[in-house]
Amino acid sequence: MNAFFPSRVVSWYMARLFFTRTFGLLAALVLILQTLDLLGESGNILAHPGNTQAQVWTYVTLRAPQIIAFLLPFSVLLGAIATFFTMNQNSEIIALKAAGLSAHQVLAPLLVASLGVAIFSFAFNERIVTRATATLDQWKAVEYGALPIDRGDRSNVWVRDGDDLIAVGQVRGRGNAVQLGNVTVYDRTGGNLVSIITAPRGRRVGNGWQIAPATRFDVATARQRAIGTAIVAPGVRPDQFTLGEVNPDGLSFPALEAAIGDLRDAGRPTKSLESTLWHKLSGPLSAVLMPLLGAVAAFGIARSGQLFIRAVIGMALGFAYFVADNFALAMGNLGAYPPFLAAWAPFLLFLLIGEAVLIRTEE
């Protein structure tokens, strides 16, 4: 195993160059993009009555994780190219090749380092980005008003029961343990509104939903009266409330997998969500591809005058991967590609392309 890597000193040197350039570029790109994003969104935040600079900073804390997750693969690509460019310009790659190392041995430290970045990226997405996305989506839904406290709840869910419409302000829990908050039932007959029943809470009882304390407004008489406890929506299943809207970007891998299982049991289409589920693995793992795609900048003699062109080729290969990845994911969401193929085909394709380019340009 040790024969596959350069010496420990060289490996740590290359990994250190790679990390400093990758995260340095990431910090600069995040700062620029966050500033531009804030310039466009701060007006909407401050337009809500009572919002101050504190809410603007809250937006930054929620938006920054999304920007970091978006830019991290680009930063890995640019960091790898910058590392190779510097080492090639200083004839360090030539020295390693002269010591008898193959191209894959030269790349090995950066491949291992990028695997560490991929693991970090996956954990960061699961623990921070998904929660920030779910909270930010809820905050945007109320036009930057009062931030929802329970970040795991679903809000503003609408369900149809025959002619009747049911609006629920907030849904907690899953299965028969689902709890409803701010329930409004629009009782309709033949498309005409007959009455409106409202209640602050509801729960599953038998085949229906018990809401209390309920108030009924009769449209014909324009009279409102308290009716205490009422049973409504006998034909509505719990999953119709909990799965009314699934935001895959706001769910972790296990939570999204569970939601897909519930949707499948309810007979609903899940292909687009399955593509996103697999992409939660292939997306972070794309960081491992970046040193391979950028390796074209590592080989070749610097004084040949083609080093800059090689760096451009490396960037072009990397950005071509991101275009192919987004295209395949879009096709998977439309159902044109199978979910597994939509998530993994670009990764496997560019893995082969990177290997072919590396072998072709090594000398």
KOLNU-800004 format. One record per residue (C-alpha): residue number from 1; x, y, z. Coordinates in Angstrom, 3 decimals, padded with zeros to 6 digits, m for minus. Layout:
<nodes>
<node k="NUM" X="X" Y="Y" Z="Z"/>
...
</nodes>
This chain:
<nodes>
<node k="1" X="000.000" Y="000.000" Z="000.000"/>
<node k="2" X="002.809" Y="002.399" Z="000.870"/>
<node k="3" X="004.322" Y="001.799" Z="m002.584"/>
<node k="4" X="001.266" Y="003.379" Z="m004.168"/>
<node k="5" X="001.971" Y="006.731" Z="m002.461"/>
<node k="6" X="005.003" Y="009.013" Z="m002.556"/>
<node k="7" X="006.900" Y="009.432" Z="000.703"/>
<node k="8" X="004.992" Y="010.608" Z="003.752"/>
<node k="9" X="006.622" Y="014.052" Z="003.550"/>
<node k="10" X="005.663" Y="014.523" Z="m000.099"/>
<node k="11" X="002.129" Y="013.210" Z="000.500"/>
<node k="12" X="001.523" Y="015.627" Z="003.392"/>
<node k="13" X="003.055" Y="018.469" Z="001.358"/>
<node k="14" X="000.717" Y="017.855" Z="m001.576"/>
<node k="15" X="m002.336" Y="017.397" Z="000.660"/>
<node k="16" X="m001.535" Y="020.639" Z="002.507"/>
<node k="17" X="m001.220" Y="022.565" Z="m000.768"/>
<node k="18" X="m004.498" Y="021.067" Z="m001.952"/>
<node k="19" X="m006.442" Y="021.863" Z="001.245"/>
<node k="20" X="m005.173" Y="025.443" Z="001.548"/>
<node k="21" X="m005.975" Y="026.262" Z="m002.061"/>
<node k="22" X="m009.342" Y="024.501" Z="m002.058"/>
<node k="23" X="m010.699" Y="026.088" Z="001.104"/>
<node k="24" X="m009.078" Y="029.443" Z="000.352"/>
<node k="25" X="m010.843" Y="029.560" Z="m003.009"/>
<node k="26" X="m014.045" Y="028.324" Z="m001.358"/>
<node k="27" X="m013.964" Y="031.158" Z="001.190"/>
<node k="28" X="m013.413" Y="033.770" Z="m001.525"/>
<node k="29" X="m016.163" Y="032.395" Z="m003.783"/>
<node k="30" X="m018.643" Y="032.085" Z="m000.905"/>
<node k="31" X="m017.953" Y="035.674" Z="000.166"/>
<node k="32" X="m018.559" Y="036.978" Z="m003.368"/>
<node k="33" X="m021.675" Y="034.924" Z="m004.051"/>
<node k="34" X="m023.160" Y="035.548" Z="m000.601"/>
<node k="35" X="m022.682" Y="039.297" Z="m001.054"/>
<node k="36" X="m024.380" Y="039.257" Z="m004.450"/>
<node k="37" X="m027.221" Y="037.117" Z="m003.122"/>
<node k="38" X="m027.695" Y="039.374" Z="m000.114"/>
<node k="39" X="m027.841" Y="042.476" Z="m002.317"/>
<node k="40" X="m030.781" Y="040.963" Z="m004.156"/>
<node k="41" X="m032.636" Y="039.571" Z="m001.129"/>
<node k="42" X="m032.044" Y="042.083" Z="001.670"/>
<node k="43" X="m034.767" Y="044.367" Z="000.312"/>
<node k="44" X="m037.359" Y="041.591" Z="000.596"/>
<node k="45" X="m036.246" Y="040.775" Z="004.139"/>
<node k="46" X="m036.375" Y="044.354" Z="005.374"/>
<node k="47" X="m039.694" Y="044.953" Z="003.603"/>
<node k="48" X="m041.492" Y="042.880" Z="006.228"/>
<node k="49" X="m042.623" Y="045.073" Z="009.164"/>
<node k="50" X="m040.400" Y="044.672" Z="012.202"/>
<node k="51" X="m037.455" Y="043.089" Z="010.428"/>
<node k="52" X="m034.059" Y="044.615" Z="011.155"/>
<node k="53" X="m030.405" Y="043.845" Z="010.579"/>
<node k="54" X="m030.778" Y="040.819" Z="012.874"/>
<node k="55" X="m033.083" Y="039.133" Z="010.338"/>
<node k="56" X="m030.597" Y="039.890" Z="007.560"/>
<node k="57" X="m027.881" Y="038.058" Z="009.486"/>
<node k="58" X="m030.303" Y="035.197" Z="010.146"/>
<node k="59" X="m030.780" Y="034.930" Z="006.391"/>
<node k="60" X="m027.004" Y="034.824" Z="005.925"/>
<node k="61" X="m026.654" Y="031.939" Z="008.412"/>
<node k="62" X="m029.342" Y="029.982" Z="006.545"/>
<node k="63" X="m028.201" Y="030.787" Z="003.013"/>
<node k="64" X="m024.441" Y="030.372" Z="003.515"/>
<node k="65" X="m024.594" Y="026.547" Z="003.993"/>
<node k="66" X="m026.432" Y="026.221" Z="000.660"/>
<node k="67" X="m023.806" Y="028.333" Z="m001.100"/>
<node k="68" X="m020.964" Y="026.365" Z="000.493"/>
<node k="69" X="m022.510" Y="023.052" Z="m000.601"/>
<node k="70" X="m022.982" Y="024.396" Z="m004.126"/>
<node k="71" X="m019.440" Y="025.782" Z="m004.485"/>
<node k="72" X="m017.450" Y="023.059" Z="m002.728"/>
<node k="73" X="m017.073" Y="020.751" Z="m005.789"/>
<node k="74" X="m016.025" Y="023.749" Z="m007.937"/>
<node k="75" X="m013.489" Y="024.736" Z="m005.282"/>
<node k="76" X="m012.057" Y="021.214" Z="m005.198"/>
<node k="77" X="m011.603" Y="021.338" Z="m008.970"/>
<node k="78" X="m009.934" Y="024.740" Z="m008.888"/>
<node k="79" X="m007.850" Y="023.783" Z="m005.846"/>
<node k="80" X="m006.573" Y="020.648" Z="m007.572"/>
<node k="81" X="m005.714" Y="022.567" Z="m010.756"/>
<node k="82" X="m003.968" Y="025.315" Z="m008.749"/>
<node k="83" X="m001.940" Y="022.684" Z="m006.866"/>
<node k="84" X="m000.905" Y="020.879" Z="m010.040"/>
<node k="85" X="m000.184" Y="024.134" Z="m011.850"/>
<node k="86" X="002.127" Y="025.340" Z="m009.069"/>
<node k="87" X="003.948" Y="022.005" Z="m008.735"/>
<node k="88" X="004.398" Y="021.695" Z="m012.483"/>
<node k="89" X="005.655" Y="025.264" Z="m012.798"/>
<node k="90" X="008.213" Y="024.594" Z="m010.047"/>
<node k="91" X="009.285" Y="021.331" Z="m011.758"/>
<node k="92" X="008.167" Y="019.332" Z="m008.704"/>
<node k="93" X="006.056" Y="016.985" Z="m010.838"/>
<node k="94" X="009.100" Y="016.335" Z="m013.051"/>
<node k="95" X="011.150" Y="015.514" Z="m009.962"/>
<node k="96" X="008.518" Y="013.021" Z="m008.781"/>
<node k="97" X="008.374" Y="011.431" Z="m012.226"/>
<node k="98" X="012.170" Y="011.278" Z="m012.336"/>
<node k="99" X="012.064" Y="009.423" Z="m008.998"/>
<node k="100" X="010.124" Y="006.662" Z="m010.737"/>
<node k="101" X="006.574" Y="007.550" Z="m009.671"/>
<node k="102" X="003.714" Y="006.880" Z="m012.060"/>
<node k="103" X="000.924" Y="009.360" Z="m012.765"/>
<node k="104" X="m001.431" Y="007.557" Z="m010.394"/>
<node k="105" X="001.170" Y="007.605" Z="m007.632"/>
<node k="106" X="001.552" Y="011.357" Z="m008.079"/>
<node k="107" X="m002.225" Y="011.773" Z="m007.876"/>
<node k="108" X="m002.706" Y="009.418" Z="m004.914"/>
<node k="109" X="m002.285" Y="011.997" Z="m002.093"/>
<node k="110" X="m004.824" Y="014.343" Z="m003.693"/>
<node k="111" X="m007.280" Y="011.513" Z="m004.338"/>
<node k="112" X="m007.175" Y="010.539" Z="m000.663"/>
<node k="113" X="m007.455" Y="014.182" Z="000.404"/>
<node k="114" X="m010.438" Y="014.697" Z="m001.919"/>
<node k="115" X="m012.078" Y="011.601" Z="m000.437"/>
<node k="116" X="m011.825" Y="013.317" Z="002.936"/>
<node k="117" X="m013.461" Y="016.404" Z="001.409"/>
<node k="118" X="m016.251" Y="014.177" Z="000.017"/>
<node k="119" X="m016.916" Y="012.678" Z="003.461"/>
<node k="120" X="m016.950" Y="016.160" Z="004.984"/>
<node k="121" X="m019.297" Y="017.356" Z="002.232"/>
<node k="122" X="m021.762" Y="014.512" Z="002.830"/>
<node k="123" X="m021.803" Y="015.067" Z="006.590"/>
<node k="124" X="m022.132" Y="018.829" Z="006.124"/>
<node k="125" X="m025.064" Y="018.365" Z="003.743"/>
<node k="126" X="m026.819" Y="015.901" Z="006.045"/>
<node k="127" X="m026.401" Y="017.777" Z="009.317"/>
<node k="128" X="m026.442" Y="021.442" Z="008.313"/>
<node k="129" X="m027.529" Y="022.117" Z="004.729"/>
<node k="130" X="m030.773" Y="020.122" Z="004.872"/>
<node k="131" X="m031.887" Y="021.821" Z="008.094"/>
<node k="132" X="m030.959" Y="025.270" Z="006.817"/>
<node k="133" X="m032.808" Y="024.615" Z="003.545"/>
<node k="134" X="m035.969" Y="023.414" Z="005.304"/>
<node k="135" X="m035.973" Y="026.439" Z="007.617"/>
<node k="136" X="m035.238" Y="028.933" Z="004.849"/>
<node k="137" X="m038.020" Y="027.511" Z="002.655"/>
<node k="138" X="m040.506" Y="027.894" Z="005.514"/>
<node k="139" X="m039.273" Y="031.416" Z="006.194"/>
<node k="140" X="m039.650" Y="032.398" Z="002.548"/>
<node k="141" X="m043.159" Y="030.905" Z="002.529"/>
<node k="142" X="m044.221" Y="033.440" Z="005.191"/>
<node k="143" X="m042.378" Y="036.241" Z="003.330"/>
<node k="144" X="m039.692" Y="036.557" Z="006.016"/>
<node k="145" X="m042.235" Y="036.917" Z="008.809"/>
<node k="146" X="m042.130" Y="035.072" Z="012.131"/>
<node k="147" X="m039.670" Y="032.194" Z="011.743"/>
<node k="148" X="m041.330" Y="028.808" Z="012.397"/>
<node k="149" X="m040.119" Y="027.305" Z="015.659"/>
<node k="150" X="m040.508" Y="023.603" Z="014.874"/>
<node k="151" X="m038.277" Y="023.124" Z="011.865"/>
<node k="152" X="m039.376" Y="019.550" Z="011.224"/>
<node k="153" X="m043.079" Y="020.325" Z="010.750"/>
<node k="154" X="m044.924" Y="020.660" Z="007.471"/>
<node k="155" X="m046.938" Y="023.799" Z="006.982"/>
<node k="156" X="m049.786" Y="025.047" Z="004.792"/>
<node k="157" X="m050.937" Y="021.595" Z="003.616"/>
<node k="158" X="m054.107" Y="021.346" Z="001.506"/>
<node k="159" X="m056.012" Y="018.050" Z="001.075"/>
<node k="160" X="m059.134" Y="017.290" Z="m000.974"/>
<node k="161" X="m061.829" Y="014.984" Z="000.439"/>
<node k="162" X="m064.478" Y="014.578" Z="m002.259"/>
<node k="163" X="m065.985" Y="018.040" Z="m002.703"/>
<node k="164" X="m064.568" Y="019.237" Z="000.614"/>
<node k="165" X="m061.248" Y="021.026" Z="001.020"/>
<node k="166" X="m059.139" Y="020.800" Z="004.166"/>
<node k="167" X="m056.409" Y="023.327" Z="004.988"/>
<node k="168" X="m053.948" Y="022.580" Z="007.800"/>
<node k="169" X="m051.596" Y="025.232" Z="009.106"/>
<node k="170" X="m049.084" Y="022.802" Z="010.598"/>
<node k="171" X="m048.596" Y="019.019" Z="010.597"/>
<node k="172" X="m046.508" Y="017.152" Z="013.169"/>
<node k="173" X="m045.557" Y="013.483" Z="013.387"/>
<node k="174" X="m046.148" Y="010.540" Z="011.062"/>
<node k="175" X="m048.664" Y="007.741" Z="010.619"/>
<node k="176" X="m051.552" Y="007.533" Z="013.086"/>
<node k="177" X="m049.620" Y="009.788" Z="015.471"/>
<node k="178" X="m050.034" Y="012.791" Z="013.152"/>
<node k="179" X="m051.138" Y="015.959" Z="014.934"/>
<node k="180" X="m052.867" Y="018.757" Z="013.020"/>
<node k="181" X="m052.791" Y="022.439" Z="013.914"/>
<node k="182" X="m055.063" Y="025.271" Z="012.713"/>
<node k="183" X="m057.509" Y="023.070" Z="010.800"/>
<node k="184" X="m060.029" Y="024.606" Z="008.393"/>
<node k="185" X="m062.616" Y="022.405" Z="006.633"/>
<node k="186" X="m064.470" Y="023.918" Z="003.674"/>
<node k="187" X="m067.692" Y="021.879" Z="003.481"/>
<node k="188" X="m068.942" Y="021.997" Z="m000.102"/>
<node k="189" X="m071.861" Y="020.410" Z="m001.927"/>
<node k="190" X="m071.954" Y="020.400" Z="m005.709"/>
<node k="191" X="m069.130" Y="022.921" Z="m005.799"/>
<node k="192" X="m071.006" Y="025.376" Z="m003.550"/>
<node k="193" X="m069.635" Y="026.313" Z="m000.134"/>
<node k="194" X="m072.050" Y="025.248" Z="002.627"/>
<node k="195" X="m070.086" Y="025.844" Z="005.799"/>
<node k="196" X="m066.608" Y="026.439" Z="007.211"/>
<node k="197" X="m065.422" Y="024.461" Z="010.238"/>
<node k="198" X="m062.324" Y="025.644" Z="012.075"/>
<node k="199" X="m060.409" Y="024.206" Z="015.021"/>
<node k="200" X="m056.958" Y="024.822" Z="016.539"/>
<node k="201" X="m055.991" Y="021.125" Z="016.682"/>
<node k="202" X="m056.861" Y="017.697" Z="015.344"/>
<node k="203" X="m055.824" Y="014.068" Z="015.619"/>
<node k="204" X="m056.513" Y="010.682" Z="014.055"/>
<node k="205" X="m059.480" Y="008.785" Z="015.509"/>
<node k="206" X="m060.640" Y="005.630" Z="013.767"/>
<node k="207" X="m061.013" Y="006.345" Z="010.060"/>
<node k="208" X="m061.555" Y="010.072" Z="010.541"/>
<node k="209" X="m060.047" Y="013.109" Z="012.190"/>
<node k="210" X="m061.233" Y="014.545" Z="015.486"/>
<node k="211" X="m060.901" Y="018.316" Z="015.687"/>
<node k="212" X="m061.592" Y="020.445" Z="018.770"/>
<node k="213" X="m062.721" Y="022.900" Z="019.961"/>
<node k="214" X="m064.507" Y="023.373" Z="016.635"/>
<node k="215" X="m066.477" Y="026.339" Z="015.353"/>
<node k="216" X="m068.914" Y="026.110" Z="012.441"/>
<node k="217" X="m069.839" Y="029.032" Z="010.192"/>
<node k="218" X="m073.049" Y="028.486" Z="008.179"/>
<node k="219" X="m072.818" Y="030.302" Z="004.865"/>
<node k="220" X="m076.589" Y="030.349" Z="004.217"/>
<node k="221" X="m077.523" Y="031.929" Z="007.558"/>
<node k="222" X="m074.230" Y="033.761" Z="008.139"/>
<node k="223" X="m074.262" Y="032.430" Z="011.698"/>
<node k="224" X="m071.337" Y="031.023" Z="013.626"/>
<node k="225" X="m071.602" Y="028.630" Z="016.554"/>
<node k="226" X="m069.346" Y="026.423" Z="018.645"/>
<node k="227" X="m069.844" Y="022.689" Z="018.055"/>
<node k="228" X="m067.200" Y="021.329" Z="020.437"/>
<node k="229" X="m065.659" Y="018.150" Z="019.064"/>
<node k="230" X="m066.244" Y="017.124" Z="015.449"/>
<node k="231" X="m065.185" Y="014.203" Z="013.262"/>
<node k="232" X="m064.213" Y="015.271" Z="009.751"/>
<node k="233" X="m062.502" Y="013.865" Z="006.631"/>
<node k="234" X="m063.334" Y="010.158" Z="007.136"/>
<node k="235" X="m061.659" Y="009.199" Z="003.869"/>
<node k="236" X="m058.360" Y="011.032" Z="004.330"/>
<node k="237" X="m055.249" Y="008.988" Z="005.184"/>
<node k="238" X="m052.422" Y="010.322" Z="007.394"/>
<node k="239" X="m049.940" Y="010.241" Z="004.510"/>
<node k="240" X="m052.108" Y="012.693" Z="002.575"/>
<node k="241" X="m051.171" Y="015.292" Z="005.183"/>
<node k="242" X="m047.568" Y="014.291" Z="005.852"/>
<node k="243" X="m046.694" Y="013.681" Z="002.205"/>
<node k="244" X="m048.578" Y="016.621" Z="000.780"/>
<node k="245" X="m045.229" Y="018.151" Z="m000.204"/>
<node k="246" X="m041.815" Y="016.507" Z="000.048"/>
<node k="247" X="m038.840" Y="018.837" Z="m000.295"/>
<node k="248" X="m035.906" Y="016.484" Z="m000.971"/>
<node k="249" X="m033.330" Y="019.242" Z="m000.458"/>
<node k="250" X="m034.679" Y="019.842" Z="003.048"/>
<node k="251" X="m034.506" Y="016.183" Z="004.127"/>
<node k="252" X="m031.509" Y="014.100" Z="005.160"/>
<node k="253" X="m030.744" Y="010.809" Z="003.413"/>
<node k="254" X="m032.576" Y="008.590" Z="005.983"/>
<node k="255" X="m035.558" Y="010.984" Z="006.174"/>
<node k="256" X="m035.884" Y="011.158" Z="002.392"/>
<node k="257" X="m035.573" Y="007.384" Z="002.120"/>
<node k="258" X="m038.400" Y="007.000" Z="004.666"/>
<node k="259" X="m040.556" Y="009.548" Z="002.796"/>
<node k="260" X="m039.998" Y="007.668" Z="m000.470"/>
<node k="261" X="m041.082" Y="004.443" Z="001.233"/>
<node k="262" X="m044.260" Y="006.096" Z="002.497"/>
<node k="263" X="m045.025" Y="007.537" Z="m000.928"/>
<node k="264" X="m044.429" Y="004.164" Z="m002.573"/>
<node k="265" X="m046.773" Y="002.479" Z="m000.086"/>
<node k="266" X="m049.396" Y="005.115" Z="m000.873"/>
<node k="267" X="m049.064" Y="004.369" Z="m004.601"/>
<node k="268" X="m047.525" Y="007.718" Z="m005.507"/>
<node k="269" X="m044.709" Y="008.303" Z="m008.034"/>
<node k="270" X="m041.238" Y="008.443" Z="m006.497"/>
<node k="271" X="m038.822" Y="008.394" Z="m009.453"/>
<node k="272" X="m037.755" Y="012.038" Z="m009.143"/>
<node k="273" X="m037.194" Y="011.698" Z="m005.402"/>
<node k="274" X="m035.193" Y="008.501" Z="m005.909"/>
<node k="275" X="m032.883" Y="010.357" Z="m008.314"/>
<node k="276" X="m032.282" Y="013.023" Z="m005.663"/>
<node k="277" X="m031.744" Y="010.321" Z="m003.024"/>
<node k="278" X="m028.951" Y="008.693" Z="m005.027"/>
<node k="279" X="m027.522" Y="012.112" Z="m005.868"/>
<node k="280" X="m027.060" Y="012.792" Z="m002.149"/>
<node k="281" X="m024.300" Y="010.156" Z="m002.407"/>
<node k="282" X="m022.899" Y="010.785" Z="m005.888"/>
<node k="283" X="m022.871" Y="014.579" Z="m005.436"/>
<node k="284" X="m020.357" Y="014.730" Z="m002.546"/>
<node k="285" X="m018.367" Y="011.868" Z="m004.078"/>
<node k="286" X="m017.794" Y="013.989" Z="m007.183"/>
<node k="287" X="m015.015" Y="015.701" Z="m005.193"/>
<node k="288" X="m012.910" Y="012.563" Z="m005.758"/>
<node k="289" X="m013.218" Y="013.079" Z="m009.527"/>
<node k="290" X="m011.882" Y="016.621" Z="m009.497"/>
<node k="291" X="m008.146" Y="015.843" Z="m009.032"/>
<node k="292" X="m008.422" Y="013.243" Z="m011.783"/>
<node k="293" X="m010.092" Y="015.665" Z="m014.201"/>
<node k="294" X="m007.675" Y="018.455" Z="m013.275"/>
<node k="295" X="m004.605" Y="016.203" Z="m013.535"/>
<node k="296" X="m004.100" Y="017.249" Z="m017.148"/>
<node k="297" X="m002.475" Y="020.379" Z="m015.683"/>
<node k="298" X="000.048" Y="018.255" Z="m013.781"/>
<node k="299" X="001.848" Y="016.601" Z="m016.652"/>
<node k="300" X="003.762" Y="018.056" Z="m019.537"/>
<node k="301" X="006.789" Y="020.296" Z="m019.418"/>
<node k="302" X="006.080" Y="023.780" Z="m018.083"/>
<node k="303" X="008.523" Y="025.485" Z="m020.437"/>
<node k="304" X="006.669" Y="024.037" Z="m023.438"/>
<node k="305" X="004.273" Y="026.979" Z="m023.118"/>
<node k="306" X="001.212" Y="024.724" Z="m022.887"/>
<node k="307" X="000.782" Y="024.711" Z="m019.119"/>
<node k="308" X="m001.949" Y="027.356" Z="m019.169"/>
<node k="309" X="m003.762" Y="025.511" Z="m021.957"/>
<node k="310" X="m003.599" Y="022.304" Z="m019.915"/>
<node k="311" X="m005.100" Y="024.117" Z="m016.915"/>
<node k="312" X="m007.932" Y="025.401" Z="m019.128"/>
<node k="313" X="m008.549" Y="021.859" Z="m020.409"/>
<node k="314" X="m008.723" Y="020.624" Z="m016.830"/>
<node k="315" X="m011.278" Y="023.293" Z="m015.936"/>
<node k="316" X="m013.267" Y="022.501" Z="m019.071"/>
<node k="317" X="m013.435" Y="018.812" Z="m018.144"/>
<node k="318" X="m014.560" Y="019.658" Z="m014.627"/>
<node k="319" X="m017.264" Y="022.065" Z="m015.714"/>
<node k="320" X="m018.400" Y="019.612" Z="m018.400"/>
<node k="321" X="m018.985" Y="017.104" Z="m015.588"/>
<node k="322" X="m021.166" Y="019.566" Z="m013.674"/>
<node k="323" X="m023.218" Y="020.267" Z="m016.815"/>
<node k="324" X="m023.674" Y="016.549" Z="m017.498"/>
<node k="325" X="m024.533" Y="015.892" Z="m013.847"/>
<node k="326" X="m027.226" Y="018.581" Z="m013.753"/>
<node k="327" X="m028.635" Y="017.424" Z="m017.095"/>
<node k="328" X="m028.830" Y="013.784" Z="m015.985"/>
<node k="329" X="m030.467" Y="014.768" Z="m012.691"/>
<node k="330" X="m033.046" Y="016.864" Z="m014.567"/>
<node k="331" X="m033.778" Y="013.927" Z="m016.854"/>
<node k="332" X="m034.149" Y="011.700" Z="m013.790"/>
<node k="333" X="m036.603" Y="014.142" Z="m012.215"/>
<node k="334" X="m038.640" Y="014.102" Z="m015.444"/>
<node k="335" X="m038.619" Y="010.301" Z="m015.465"/>
<node k="336" X="m036.627" Y="010.071" Z="m018.709"/>
<node k="337" X="m033.685" Y="008.343" Z="m016.977"/>
<node k="338" X="m033.831" Y="005.609" Z="m014.317"/>
<node k="339" X="m033.004" Y="007.124" Z="m010.883"/>
<node k="340" X="m029.755" Y="005.184" Z="m010.383"/>
<node k="341" X="m028.540" Y="006.003" Z="m013.890"/>
<node k="342" X="m029.424" Y="009.699" Z="m013.497"/>
<node k="343" X="m027.324" Y="009.994" Z="m010.335"/>
<node k="344" X="m024.340" Y="007.795" Z="m011.164"/>
<node k="345" X="m023.930" Y="007.797" Z="m014.972"/>
<node k="346" X="m022.088" Y="011.173" Z="m015.154"/>
<node k="347" X="m019.761" Y="010.117" Z="m012.329"/>
<node k="348" X="m018.834" Y="006.822" Z="m013.999"/>
<node k="349" X="m018.584" Y="008.411" Z="m017.452"/>
<node k="350" X="m016.192" Y="011.156" Z="m016.359"/>
<node k="351" X="m014.215" Y="008.687" Z="m014.252"/>
<node k="352" X="m013.447" Y="006.831" Z="m017.487"/>
<node k="353" X="m012.819" Y="010.095" Z="m019.355"/>
<node k="354" X="m010.432" Y="011.286" Z="m016.640"/>
<node k="355" X="m008.504" Y="008.027" Z="m016.735"/>
<node k="356" X="m008.296" Y="008.135" Z="m020.537"/>
<node k="357" X="m007.072" Y="011.753" Z="m020.562"/>
<node k="358" X="m004.562" Y="011.031" Z="m017.800"/>
<node k="359" X="m003.074" Y="008.078" Z="m019.667"/>
<node k="360" X="m003.080" Y="009.997" Z="m022.954"/>
<node k="361" X="m001.399" Y="013.134" Z="m021.595"/>
<node k="362" X="000.937" Y="011.596" Z="m019.006"/>
<node k="363" X="003.885" Y="011.817" Z="m021.340"/>
</nodes>
